[in-house]
Amino acid sequence: MDEPSTELLESYTRLLELVRSGQADTRPALSERTGLGRTAITQRTTTLLDAGLLEEGDLNPSTGGRQARTLRFRKDAGRILTAELGATGFIAGVTDLMGTVLTMRHRDCDIAQGPEPVLAEVEATLDELLTEIGATTNDVWGVGLGLPGPVEFATARPSEPPIMPGWNNYPVRDRLSQRYHAPVWVDNEVNLLCLGELRTPGLPIAGGDLLYIKIGTGIGAGISNAGRLHRGAQGCAGDIGHAAVSDDSSVVCRCGKTGCLEALAGGAALARDGAALAQSGTSPALAAVLTANGTVTGEDVTAAARAGDHHAVQLLVQAGRRIGAMLATMVNFYNPSIILLGGKVAGAGDLFLATIRETIYRRSLPLSTRELRIERARLGEEGGLVGAAYMVLDELFSIRYFGQWLSVGSPSGVSLLEPVNGHVSTAVAR
């Protein structure tokens, strides 16, 4: 059987997207939006119905002509597995085919353990979640994973990630696709957080030039241009945590270099400097934390600052100024319309946010900040899961991949081709 042409695939993806997005819900509406005739619309919708992607609903109220039956995207026809991995833990979840999170769970887990134990824990958690909602691996249409380091998007392999020993060039896609018999996509976690904010209905930033800044143990940026995620040539755009912001060579970053923003202003830096204040007795509040817990974390520093500890406040202000100075450079260079701040450290309080905002405005050109909005990220901990689901769905239903698993033989005949990543998917056949 001949593979469908690009033009034909474009029409299928366009029709499916119109129904998925709610822009059209009847055949006449699809014809009006696409310019395709009745016969072509009937053939294509029949194929999508037989493939299990669409279903018919009730008859629309008549407006004088023949009543049209509604069409709906089958969002519950399959499930998407998602996980966002951080330095010290991960969040795993299951979504429907519209990116809605159905269930999720947080696990403490040190990414530095290496890929085998970490991914085993991720897989066990995903299996638990599938069981929780009454689903099985047969229901999985795709898997999306976010990692806290550079990822070559085309191969889904980590590339010398500074905080992930043993992960370099690890075949994450191969492992997960064999485990779940479904296509897999992997990206940097901050890109997924950015994508989640961009694509969530009701958030007034779709189509904008957005910078998403995650400030946690490390620091990273997700970049969108006109509503589309910008990954760069190899997928490592936005790795601002390892940009040099100081000539001080006394503080070595986890990447092995000195003067990195992350090493001076990230959560690990706050923990290091907070521990020094505690050990010297300069901060009684942090000294008490050290005595009680044996360690000081970045969260301890932000908590002490919120409680009014002067020295903890100074650490946050200093970090905020360093981060603000870096973002001012990005604002002058890229001129975004909005900056969203996410991550545990970004939630440190109003003073931290105000310090970053003041530094950006003071060090940026007036024109670049005239309409700039700087706000906290809107989505909570599920933001990365939503972004991971959209990454999978965007790829799964794109022209690039559509023809790999859907082949049109006749107006009602559908067969599956060898799908993405070289693994047979039976999801669409059900």
Secondary structure, DSSP 8 states (H G I E B T S, - for coil): -----HHHHHHHHHHHHHHHTTS--SHHHHHHHH---HHHHHHHHHHHHHTTSEEEEEE---SSS---EEEEE-TTSSEEEEEEE-SSEEEEEEE-TT--EEEEEEEE--GGG-HHHHHHHHHHHHHHHHHHTT--GGGEEEEEEEESS-EETTTTEE-S-TT-TT-TT--HHHHHHHHHTS-EEEEEHHHHHHHHHHHSTT-TTTTS-EEEEEESSSEEEEEEETTEEE--SSS-TT-GGGSB-----SSB-TTS-BSBHHHHHSHHHHHHHHHHHHHHTS-HHHHHHHHHHSS--HHHHHHHHHTT-HHHHHHHHHHHHHHHHHHHHHHHHH--SEEEEESTGGGS-HHHHHHHHHHHHHHS-HHHHTT-EEEE-SS-TTHHHHHHHHHHHHHHTSHHHHHHH-EEEETTEEE----GGG----GGG-
